[in-house]
């Protein structure tokens, strides 16, 4: 019966999506991106987004020591294009991280985005300037806010509209995974049982 347990564990590990926090580093500075709730932002819904910003060795960089800026871009985007949003950063305290950079972000539509966190030390702080880029996938959610509530530059409107669709390959890929996972589990289980009988 333990072999069946291993088969089920293996299949669950393969078939379940992994929601991991994204970590980026540049030089001696790194940050892990967290989006509440559960790192699963939804279009049109405000999400608390925060960065566990640290120096090499784990020393926390609080917002009060950093001239930090945050920008939201559609993905892909041309270098030098205006961001969709530049959310105002605020100091947040979560878990063991105190006064780290965070912002309330409302993603305008489902699709792929890039969050760019840049920063330089304020007087008295000792870390190098940095630029960290994080990929964010946003699921469909509540209706996007009206144009008056969330202005979007005209140059980026077509990108935001086109990112509202899922890629054409996604649905068949999910269907294939749903069909193959139980089939593979059954084959492995059958082979393990056949080997135990011999």
Phi, psi and omega in degrees: 000335179293330178294324176295322177298318178294322179297313179297319178298316180298314180295319179295322180294324182283319191271341183276138177292148180256123175254095180251151175287137180273131179243134177233149179224149169213123182060231181266007183244138177217161178211147173249127181275134175232134176234123180271142354270145170057028179053034180231076181291149179237141182301136177080359180245134181289132181234128173289121181243128181220159186237120173281087188270121183220161170266165175307137183097353175094004179291124182288139174255104179285156182301328182294345178258002188231130168276081185262147175227146179235136179225143179247125181238150169288158179240127359279164176214155178279140174301133179095353178283154180290142178289156174294319181214155170231080185300142178287125178280147176222157178281127176236152177237118181223130178056233181273357181268121181244134176059038178272163182293135177209164179203152171269120183238135171247108180286131188290330183205163176293147178144194183261137180225166173233127172260128181244116177253119177241154180194160176217153182289141171280170180306131179093343179272153185229085172204156182283156173299151184214161173218117182240134182240130183238133175275136180228129174254126185251129180275159174300148181208218178298162178303139179296148180298156180295164182301328180286333181277327182222086182295137177240128179303143184301326183294335183258355183303313180299325179294315180297321180292318183288336180280358180286342181267149174281152175300146183295335182278346188293313182297312177297324180296318178294317180299316179297317179297319180295324180283316185287326184301308178295325180296316178295318179300317180296316180297317179295316180298316180298317179294321178295319178294321179295321179291326180288329180285335182276000000 
